[in-house]
Amino acid sequence: MSLEPLGIGMIGYGTVGSGVAALLRDQAELYAARVGRPIELRRVLVRNPAKAAAAGADAALVTNDPDAFFATDMDILVEVAGGKGVIGDYVRRALRDGVHMVTANKSLLAADGPELFALAREHRAAIAFEASCAGGIPCLTALQFGLMANRVQGLYGILNGTCNYILTEMTRSGKTYADALCEAQHKGYAEADPTLDVSGADAAQKLAILASLAFGVKLDEADVPTVGIDTLELEDARFGAELGYDIKLLAIAERTPGSDRVSANVQPCFIHRDQLLAQVTGPMNALSVYGHAVGHTLYYGAGAGRLPTASAVVSDVLNLAAGWYPAAFGAMALTPDRQPDARLVAPADLRSRFYLRLNALDAAGTVAQVTRVLGDRDISISAVLQHEVDANRFVPLVVTTHAAPHGAVEDATARIEALDCVEQKVRLVRIVDMP
Amino acid sequence: MSLEPLGIGMIGYGTVGSGVAALLRDQAELYAARVGRPIELRRVLVRNPAKAAAAGADAALVTNDPDAFFATDMDILVEVAGGKGVIGDYVRRALRDGVHMVTANKSLLAADGPELFALAREHRAAIAFEASCAGGIPCLTALQFGLMANRVQGLYGILNGTCNYILTEMTRSGKTYADALCEAQHKGYAEADPTLDVSGADAAQKLAILASLAFGVKLDEADVPTVGIDTLELEDARFGAELGYDIKLLAIAERTPGSDRVSANVQPCFIHRDQLLAQVTGPMNALSVYGHAVGHTLYYGAGAGRLPTASAVVSDVLNLAAGWYPAAFGAMALTPDRQPDARLVAPADLRSRFYLRLNALDAAGTVAQVTRVLGDRDISISAVLQHEVDANRFVPLVVTTHAAPHGAVEDATARIEALDCVEQKVRLVRIVDMP
């Protein structure tokens, strides 16, 4: 233990920040032994020091004065405040000073990652960001180091615990979306304003970061078409279950076989119940990574929460403190600042299987008319499901397709909606066959 | 790409070795870009060059002369031959020359790990060994780096694909052990002599390595009491299923709460079907890691096979080539040579739930006699299961217990076997309640 203590400055003292402070305090001896030097939390920058003190922060460390904060002798900046504007300015200021950064800020990285990584590199600083994707699950460590021998072919992630909790309650307990959301809010799994989660935007930010690393490209959240869970209907979950599928909000990034084009999407999808990913329930997260050599690997754990997220933040701190992570960041082309722009698959060209539910007149010729529309566009049918009912009424008709281009399926859907024997909108859900 | 090429010498050209050679050849450009320098396989040492050539080895590289091999200019030794005797000598020779080592050799590490790690350190070499545990799954990377902020509390692993394949066939298709083993051999999941796998010894070696890292102790395979799957009866799998459990060969290492004692065991166990680990089927592997901060995380993938194992070996090569892994190996107390001996829980003190199946006389007083034996030893009962049958015959009686010391349960078992109303041996299976 001959080395100087390592100084930490932290921005933010919310749920995650208080967890980081607790770990650094309670496990100080263990961490010093692991990295060979003591680690000291020296200053905490917050907007409201009284609030931080109420949350248990050491009053002697807390300040709301950025200049006092940046005058602190710090080797590592831990940024757990979130957001882009002024927080982004602080991050840039620290990087220009050559201070290493640990961040959980997915929105900042998904928007400005390449610029920040390049800035860090210019000033010989490193950015560690395990906590920005999937909370405590060390999936960036896996992608960047453990799977380095692989060309990644696909990522399939459950990256938002709020959505997964709501969908689990809808499918396993038959609750409506509104009831499940309300329960998630009661249990603290969803914010009072759940938009960022249920819209899929949070998962899209994480997928942009993960796909950038996995495919070695620049890809930002604007490249990720996103559909949330807020318009899902329980009826579709029920029909899917009858066909052997669970519905999940999946973040999917794939490399088109035989090309360097990639696609990235977030949307509610059906996956077969036999898939391990379908068994990930409640607020938990998981990421399936398919590598060309390793095949299917999966990483599972808590995607949010005070100590799980702090686990990722503090692990990053320790890996920086031990000196190896800055060496890896400097030596390897790990981050998107060194990569070309992603060549995206056009949304209409994305091939997948699909589930269609229509409200169709239960009369002779209806199924023939619907399937003809699909057949005319070379979309072949995998299954048809209609329950027995009294004739001559509008009833749900479910059709699943084999793989077809999304554009052709959307075109067919519009045509089906125009048929006289169909009323209301057609409900379309992607079916994901994992390799 | 200004740096000198990095030279690799490889010992062994079997299944894994041919996979390593194929990856290094086919992905040469990608790997050079990732680590900033070309990687060259310069020499391969085998016992039988003709056999290696038949398996596709470049004849110009292959030799059976150790001196010619060690005269090669190599930065990294890849050891994928396995075994201890002469292979151990080669490994020591390379380490003494300051050559970094990548190994998949679990038996060597489980027996001599601390000595080899210390030898490497003395000569400023590093040992990377991701492929030694769970094939392609980057679980050592997770334990050593991604979860570094955690005190690990427990490891629960399915670490042998042969056993998991056999148990899956027994439980999901109702096959006998003998039929399932035969099928595993046909499909290439089991060796002609399956002893190392089905006895649990292979899983015990992996657990010794994993538990050493997770708990920061010296622990070798002799510290891991091991029971294989070769004496399992289909009937127990069926009764377990009735109670909601799947049977798995689990490698379990736990730290006793509030103490620094650890236990490590390999044995067939019941786990509840709701657990993600129970859903790991066929030849796949998975490891659940419980950290004090992160909670439950799980890592899943192929635990064996040519390219999955080569994925781990070559990832280690790249992490060494990039320079960061030697830095981490040198700076951090990651490996057991720097750790104290494990303080083991005495086998009789290991607390767990248990399943007992007895052949009991279906007559008044039998259940009372059996449960009295358990009650006398403070073992409380969780469930009793007996199917309706004609009276006054010996029929299966299943009892599950709450957590109790293994020694007390074994003592009760011996006493129950001595009862007049019980014939044959009592079958005992551990029930694992994961936290």
Boltz contact constraints between the chains, C-beta under 6 A:
constraints:
  - contact:
      token1: [A, 23]
      token2: [B, 149]
      max_distance: 6.0
  - contact:
      token1: [A, 23]
      token2: [B, 293]
      max_distance: 6.0
  - contact:
      token1: [A, 136]
      token2: [B, 294]
      max_distance: 6.0
  - contact:
      token1: [A, 137]
      token2: [B, 297]
      max_distance: 6.0
  - contact:
      token1: [A, 138]
      token2: [B, 142]
      max_distance: 6.0
  - contact:
      token1: [A, 138]
      token2: [B, 146]
      max_distance: 6.0
  - contact:
      token1: [A, 141]
      token2: [B, 141]
      max_distance: 6.0
  - contact:
      token1: [A, 141]
      token2: [B, 145]
      max_distance: 6.0
  - contact:
      token1: [A, 141]
      token2: [B, 146]
      max_distance: 6.0
  - contact:
      token1: [A, 142]
      token2: [B, 138]
      max_distance: 6.0
  - contact:
      token1: [A, 145]
      token2: [B, 141]
      max_distance: 6.0
  - contact:
      token1: [A, 145]
      token2: [B, 319]
      max_distance: 6.0
  - contact:
      token1: [A, 146]
      token2: [B, 138]
      max_distance: 6.0
  - contact:
      token1: [A, 146]
      token2: [B, 141]
      max_distance: 6.0
  - contact:
      token1: [A, 146]
      token2: [B, 315]
      max_distance: 6.0
  - contact:
      token1: [A, 148]
      token2: [B, 315]
      max_distance: 6.0
  - contact:
      token1: [A, 148]
      token2: [B, 318]
      max_distance: 6.0
  - contact:
      token1: [A, 149]
      token2: [B, 23]
      max_distance: 6.0
  - contact:
      token1: [A, 149]
      token2: [B, 311]
      max_distance: 6.0
  - contact:
      token1: [A, 149]
      token2: [B, 314]
      max_distance: 6.0
  - contact:
      token1: [A, 149]
      token2: [B, 315]
      max_distance: 6.0
  - contact:
      token1: [A, 150]
      token2: [B, 311]
      max_distance: 6.0
  - contact:
      token1: [A, 276]
      token2: [B, 279]
      max_distance: 6.0
  - contact:
      token1: [A, 279]
      token2: [B, 276]
      max_distance: 6.0
  - contact:
      token1: [A, 279]
      token2: [B, 279]
      max_distance: 6.0
  - contact:
      token1: [A, 293]
      token2: [B, 23]
      max_distance: 6.0
  - contact:
      token1: [A, 293]
      token2: [B, 307]
      max_distance: 6.0
  - contact:
      token1: [A, 293]
      token2: [B, 311]
      max_distance: 6.0
  - contact:
      token1: [A, 294]
      token2: [B, 136]
      max_distance: 6.0
  - contact:
      token1: [A, 294]
      token2: [B, 308]
      max_distance: 6.0
  - contact:
      token1: [A, 294]
      token2: [B, 311]
      max_distance: 6.0
  - contact:
      token1: [A, 295]
      token2: [B, 302]
      max_distance: 6.0
  - contact:
      token1: [A, 295]
      token2: [B, 308]
      max_distance: 6.0
  - contact:
      token1: [A, 297]
      token2: [B, 137]
      max_distance: 6.0
  - contact:
      token1: [A, 297]
      token2: [B, 301]
      max_distance: 6.0
  - contact:
      token1: [A, 298]
      token2: [B, 300]
      max_distance: 6.0
  - contact:
      token1: [A, 300]
      token2: [B, 298]
      max_distance: 6.0
  - contact:
      token1: [A, 301]
      token2: [B, 297]
      max_distance: 6.0
  - contact:
      token1: [A, 302]
      token2: [B, 295]
      max_distance: 6.0
  - contact:
      token1: [A, 307]
      token2: [B, 293]
      max_distance: 6.0
  - contact:
      token1: [A, 308]
      token2: [B, 294]
      max_distance: 6.0
  - contact:
      token1: [A, 308]
      token2: [B, 295]
      max_distance: 6.0
  - contact:
      token1: [A, 311]
      token2: [B, 149]
      max_distance: 6.0
  - contact:
      token1: [A, 311]
      token2: [B, 150]
      max_distance: 6.0
  - contact:
      token1: [A, 311]
      token2: [B, 293]
      max_distance: 6.0
  - contact:
      token1: [A, 311]
      token2: [B, 294]
      max_distance: 6.0
  - contact:
      token1: [A, 314]
      token2: [B, 149]
      max_distance: 6.0
  - contact:
      token1: [A, 315]
      token2: [B, 146]
      max_distance: 6.0
  - contact:
      token1: [A, 315]
      token2: [B, 148]
      max_distance: 6.0
  - contact:
      token1: [A, 315]
      token2: [B, 149]
      max_distance: 6.0
  - contact:
      token1: [A, 318]
      token2: [B, 148]
      max_distance: 6.0
  - contact:
      token1: [A, 319]
      token2: [B, 145]
      max_distance: 6.0
  - contact:
      token1: [A, 322]
      token2: [B, 331]
      max_distance: 6.0
  - contact:
      token1: [A, 322]
      token2: [B, 332]
      max_distance: 6.0
  - contact:
      token1: [A, 323]
      token2: [B, 327]
      max_distance: 6.0
  - contact:
      token1: [A, 323]
      token2: [B, 331]
      max_distance: 6.0
  - contact:
      token1: [A, 324]
      token2: [B, 324]
      max_distance: 6.0
  - contact:
      token1: [A, 324]
      token2: [B, 327]
      max_distance: 6.0
  - contact:
      token1: [A, 324]
      token2: [B, 328]
      max_distance: 6.0
  - contact:
      token1: [A, 327]
      token2: [B, 323]
      max_distance: 6.0
  - contact:
      token1: [A, 327]
      token2: [B, 324]
      max_distance: 6.0
  - contact:
      token1: [A, 327]
      token2: [B, 327]
      max_distance: 6.0
  - contact:
      token1: [A, 328]
      token2: [B, 324]
      max_distance: 6.0
  - contact:
      token1: [A, 331]
      token2: [B, 322]
      max_distance: 6.0
  - contact:
      token1: [A, 331]
      token2: [B, 323]
      max_distance: 6.0
  - contact:
      token1: [A, 332]
      token2: [B, 322]
      max_distance: 6.0
